[in-house]
């Protein structure tokens, strides 16, 4: 009974946090993707680089960071190869990994922070493109970010109507 009550409390807390969190949409016209970000927790700080491939979002205290970007598949990797390389890069801290039909998800703990990465693959104008977003935050903020990650991950998509 105690476990059931604890689970119920966690679900209610997650629903309240998600309902109270404000979101804005980040779009990228060059790579045609869009994703929601928690605008009351993370603020856009700068473009990923001069090529307009993505953006970086930081929390006020810089303890949480979200990055989103697109990149051409210049090495002609399959989704499986990109997945294997990502898992290898994160190393022993990977606690969850899932290969999807058109992408993958990897999450775990690295440098005492929780990380979550979702990468999607899409052929856009006959060019293979990988779209990726990552979120990294303190382990103590897990309850706050669990529902946020779900909403952000569900919103992440190829968007042919993306405008700056």
C-alpha positions as CSV (number, residue, x, y, z in Angstrom):
1,X,0.0,0.0,0.0
2,X,2.8,2.4,0.9
3,X,4.5,1.8,-2.5
4,X,1.2,2.5,-4.3
5,X,0.7,5.8,-2.3
6,X,4.3,6.8,-3.1
7,X,3.8,6.1,-6.8
8,X,0.5,8.1,-6.8
9,X,2.2,11.1,-5.1
10,X,5.0,11.0,-7.7
11,X,2.5,10.9,-10.5
12,X,0.5,13.8,-9.1
13,X,3.7,15.9,-8.5
14,X,4.8,15.2,-12.1
15,X,1.4,16.2,-13.5
16,X,1.4,19.5,-11.5
17,X,5.0,20.4,-12.5
18,X,4.2,19.7,-16.1
19,X,1.0,21.7,-16.0
20,X,2.7,24.6,-14.3
21,X,5.7,24.7,-16.6
22,X,5.5,27.2,-19.5
23,X,6.8,26.1,-22.9
24,X,7.9,27.9,-26.1
25,X,8.7,26.4,-29.4
26,X,12.2,26.5,-30.9
27,X,12.3,26.1,-34.6
28,X,15.1,25.9,-37.1
29,X,14.4,26.8,-40.7
30,X,17.7,25.5,-42.1
31,X,17.2,21.9,-40.8
32,X,13.4,22.1,-40.6
33,X,12.8,20.9,-37.0
34,X,10.9,22.1,-34.0
35,X,10.9,21.3,-30.3
36,X,9.3,22.7,-27.2
37,X,11.5,23.9,-24.4
38,X,10.5,24.9,-20.8
39,X,10.8,28.6,-21.1
40,X,10.4,29.4,-17.4
41,X,13.4,27.1,-16.6
42,X,15.7,27.4,-19.6
43,X,16.5,30.5,-21.6
44,X,18.0,30.6,-25.1
45,X,21.6,31.7,-24.8
46,X,23.1,31.5,-28.2
47,X,23.1,29.8,-31.6
48,X,25.0,26.5,-31.6
49,X,27.4,27.9,-34.1
50,X,27.7,30.3,-37.1
51,X,26.0,27.8,-39.4
52,X,22.6,28.2,-37.7
53,X,22.4,24.5,-36.9
54,X,20.9,24.8,-33.4
55,X,20.6,26.5,-30.1
56,X,21.7,26.2,-26.5
57,X,19.4,26.8,-23.5
58,X,20.6,27.3,-19.9
59,X,19.0,27.5,-16.5
60,X,19.6,30.7,-14.6
61,X,22.1,28.9,-12.3
62,X,23.7,27.1,-15.3
63,X,23.0,23.7,-13.6
64,X,20.7,22.6,-16.5
65,X,21.3,22.8,-20.2
66,X,19.4,21.8,-23.3
67,X,21.0,21.7,-26.8
68,X,19.2,21.2,-30.0
69,X,20.7,20.9,-33.5
70,X,20.6,19.4,-36.9
71,X,23.6,18.0,-38.8
72,X,24.1,16.5,-42.3
73,X,25.0,12.9,-42.3
74,X,28.4,13.5,-43.9
75,X,29.8,10.2,-42.8
76,X,26.8,8.3,-44.3
77,X,26.1,6.5,-41.0
78,X,23.1,4.3,-40.5
79,X,20.8,5.1,-37.5
80,X,22.3,2.0,-35.8
81,X,25.9,3.2,-36.4
82,X,25.0,6.7,-35.0
83,X,23.3,5.0,-32.0
84,X,26.4,2.8,-31.3
85,X,28.7,5.8,-31.5
86,X,26.5,7.9,-29.1
87,X,26.3,5.0,-26.6
88,X,30.1,4.6,-26.8
89,X,30.6,8.4,-26.3
90,X,28.5,8.4,-23.1
91,X,30.3,5.4,-21.8
92,X,29.5,3.4,-18.7
93,X,26.9,5.9,-17.5
94,X,24.3,4.8,-20.0
95,X,21.3,3.4,-18.1
96,X,18.7,3.4,-20.9
97,X,19.0,3.1,-24.6
98,X,16.4,2.5,-27.3
99,X,16.8,2.1,-31.0
100,X,13.7,3.5,-32.7
101,X,12.4,3.1,-36.3
102,X,13.8,6.6,-37.3
103,X,16.2,7.4,-34.4
104,X,17.2,6.6,-30.9
105,X,17.1,7.6,-27.3
106,X,20.0,7.4,-24.8
107,X,20.0,8.5,-21.2
108,X,21.9,7.9,-18.0
109,X,24.3,9.6,-15.5
110,X,27.6,11.3,-16.4
111,X,29.7,13.7,-14.2
112,X,27.0,13.5,-11.5
113,X,24.3,14.8,-13.9
114,X,21.4,13.1,-15.6
115,X,21.5,13.3,-19.4
116,X,18.9,12.5,-22.0
117,X,19.5,12.5,-25.7
118,X,17.0,11.9,-28.5
119,X,18.2,11.8,-32.1
120,X,16.0,11.5,-35.2
121,X,16.9,10.7,-38.8
122,X,15.2,12.2,-41.8
123,X,15.9,12.5,-45.5
124,X,15.4,16.1,-46.3
125,X,15.6,17.3,-49.9
126,X,17.6,14.1,-50.8
127,X,20.1,14.7,-48.0
128,X,20.4,12.6,-44.9
129,X,20.0,14.6,-41.7
130,X,20.3,13.8,-38.0
131,X,18.3,16.0,-35.6
132,X,19.3,15.8,-31.9
133,X,18.4,17.4,-28.6
134,X,20.0,16.8,-25.3
135,X,19.1,17.8,-21.8
136,X,21.5,17.6,-18.8
137,X,20.6,18.5,-15.2
138,X,21.5,17.7,-11.6
139,X,20.4,14.4,-10.2
140,X,18.5,16.3,-7.4
141,X,16.3,17.9,-10.1
142,X,15.1,14.5,-11.5
143,X,11.5,14.9,-10.2
144,X,11.2,18.3,-11.8
145,X,12.6,17.2,-15.2
146,X,11.1,13.8,-15.7
147,X,7.7,15.1,-17.0
148,X,9.4,18.0,-18.8
149,X,11.6,15.6,-20.8
150,X,8.6,13.6,-21.8
151,X,6.9,16.7,-23.2
152,X,10.0,18.0,-24.9
153,X,10.8,14.5,-26.4
154,X,7.2,14.1,-27.7
155,X,7.3,17.5,-29.3
156,X,10.6,17.0,-31.1
157,X,10.0,16.5,-34.9
158,X,10.9,17.2,-38.5
159,X,8.9,20.4,-39.3
160,X,8.9,21.4,-43.0
161,X,7.1,24.6,-42.0
162,X,9.8,25.7,-39.4
163,X,10.5,29.4,-39.6
164,X,13.1,31.4,-37.6
